[in-house]
Amino acid sequence: MDRHASPTLEPTSFVAACAECGTVSRDRQYVRILGRHICEHCLLDSRKRLGGLENGPYEMFVESLAEALDLRERETGLHSKRVATHTLLLAAHHYKRVNDLREVYWGSLLHDIGKIGVPDAVLLKPGRLSDEEWHIMREHPRNGHRILHNLPFLSMAADIVLCHEERFDGSGYPAGLKGEEIPLAARLFAVIDTLDAMTFDRPYRKALSFDTAKAEILRMAGSQFDPKAVDTFLREETALREMAAMEFTPGKIAPRDDGLPLEHNVPAPV
């Protein structure tokens, strides 16, 4: 064999190791950014650092709690951390204090903590909810707020949990808040949560394309979403497209990529 021949391309059935941490797992999602194969964990951690947040012990504990909630609800990948990290990207355009950004992150991370009080028969029901079941489900923002509101260092986070199901036109719940009555961080979160819901697999349907989700978000600006939040979403479109491109790639193990640290490949907030 010619030792100077061009290397054979990896078959699509191979799972490459993460270029950052070296992990190979069929339980992780991966994405290729600027030619490097990156796992979901490393991508999210790198983007969290861009927001000025590090992996302290308390933060790691809360992330583990959120991951447990995701497992119960059978979410795809690291749903809660994914929406928290990308809400943080949007929030960096509007907040400058690291403590504020940390609260945005924690509130987004724990947005569904109130669902801990929703019975499995309601939370995991495959069909349409009855009126009584829907009433139980609609209480989860208030239940989550009750869990967090006595912690003074999480007051903004508690407000995100309370208001994350509100809509800009007042048609949301639990209070039917409208416009700027809804905290800005919750308005930013609403865009990211919808994007994530549309572009990742759900038990009831397969993921839609980023462009389909983008068109729907633009269509709903001024009704479901704050136009200011949608404008910020567009400013981070490149990073959000990369998020939506993550997927599980079952197959054989391929060698680890080489390259620069991940932060060199992730665009910083404008």
Residue pairs with C-beta under 8 A, 6 or more apart in sequence:
10 16
10 254
11 251
11 252
12 251
13 251
13 252
14 251
14 252
14 253
14 254
15 24
15 26
15 30
15 249
15 250
15 251
15 252
15 253
15 254
16 24
16 30
16 37
16 254
16 255
16 256
16 257
17 23
17 24
17 37
17 253
17 254
17 255
17 256
17 257
18 24
18 28
18 30
18 37
18 38
18 39
18 41
18 42
18 256
18 257
19 36
19 37
19 38
19 256
19 257
19 258
19 259
19 262
20 38
20 39
20 42
20 46
20 261
20 262
21 39
21 41
21 42
22 256
23 39
23 41
24 253
24 254
25 39
26 248
26 249
26 250
27 248
28 39
28 40
28 41
28 77
28 248
29 39
29 40
29 76
29 77
29 78
29 246
29 247
29 248
30 37
30 38
30 39
30 40
30 246
30 247
30 248
30 249
31 37
31 38
31 40
31 43
31 242
31 243
31 245
31 246
31 247
32 38
32 245
33 43
33 242
33 265
33 266
34 265
35 257
35 259
36 257
36 259
36 262
36 265
37 257
38 262
38 265
40 77
40 78
40 82
40 246
41 78
42 262
43 242
43 243
43 246
43 262
43 266
44 78
44 81
44 82
44 85
45 55
46 262
46 263
46 266
47 85
47 86
47 88
47 89
47 239
47 266
48 55
48 85
48 88
48 105
49 263
50 89
50 92
50 263
50 266
50 268
50 269
51 85
51 88
51 89
51 91
51 92
51 101
51 105
51 269
52 98
52 101
53 59
53 88
53 98
53 101
53 102
53 105
59 106
62 106
62 109
62 110
63 80
63 81
63 109
65 110
65 113
66 80
66 81
66 84
66 109
66 110
66 113
67 78
67 80
67 81
69 80
69 112
69 113
69 115
69 116
70 78
70 79
70 80
72 115
72 120
72 123
73 112
73 115
73 123
73 124
74 124
74 203
76 200
76 201
76 202
77 200
77 246
77 248
79 196
79 200
80 108
80 109
80 110
80 111
80 112
81 109
82 196
82 243
83 108
83 111
83 189
83 192
83 193
83 196
84 105
84 106
84 108
84 109
84 111
85 105
86 192
86 195
86 196
86 236
86 239
86 240
86 243
87 104
87 105
87 108
87 185
87 188
87 189
87 192
88 101
88 104
88 105
88 108
89 236
89 239
89 240
89 269
90 188
90 191
90 192
90 229
90 232
90 233
90 236
91 100
91 101
91 104
91 105
91 185
91 188
92 101
92 269
93 232
93 235
93 269
93 270
94 184
94 188
94 232
95 101
95 104
95 185
100 156
103 153
103 154
103 155
103 156
103 157
103 160
103 185
104 156
104 157
104 160
104 185
104 188
104 189
106 154
106 157
107 148
107 154
107 156
107 157
107 158
107 159
107 160
107 161
107 164
107 185
107 186
107 189
108 160
108 164
108 185
108 189
108 192
110 144
110 148
110 157
110 161
111 144
111 160
111 161
111 164
111 189
111 193
112 140
112 144
113 144
113 147
113 148
113 161
114 139
114 140
114 141
114 142
114 143
114 144
114 145
114 146
114 147
114 161
115 123
115 140
115 143
115 144
116 143
116 147
117 139
117 140
117 143
118 136
118 137
118 139
118 140
119 136
122 129
122 133
122 136
122 137
123 137
125 133
126 203
126 204
129 137
138 165
138 173
138 174
139 174
141 161
141 162
141 163
141 164
141 165
141 173
141 174
142 162
142 174
144 158
144 161
144 162
145 158
145 159
145 161
145 162
147 161
148 154
148 157
148 158
148 161
149 155
149 158
151 158
156 183
156 185
159 183
159 185
159 186
160 183
160 185
160 186
160 189
162 174
162 186
163 175
163 177
163 182
163 183
163 186
164 186
164 189
164 190
164 193
165 172
165 173
165 174
166 172
166 173
166 175
166 176
166 177
166 182
166 186
166 190
167 190
167 223
167 224
167 225
168 178
168 179
168 182
168 187
168 190
168 222
168 223
168 224
168 225
168 226
169 178
169 222
169 223
169 224
170 176
170 177
170 178
170 179
171 223
171 224
179 226
182 226
184 226
184 228
184 229
187 225
187 226
187 228
187 229
188 226
188 229
188 232
190 224
190 225
190 226
190 229
191 217
191 225
191 226
191 229
191 230
191 232
191 233
192 233
192 240
194 213
194 216
194 217
194 224
194 225
195 210
195 213
195 214
195 217
195 233
195 240
195 244
196 243
198 207
198 208
198 212
198 213
198 216
199 207
199 208
199 209
199 210
199 213
199 243
199 244
200 207
200 244
201 207
207 244
210 240
210 241
210 244
210 245
213 244
214 237
217 225
217 230
217 233
218 230
221 227
221 230
233 240
235 270
236 269
236 270
238 267
239 266
239 267
259 265
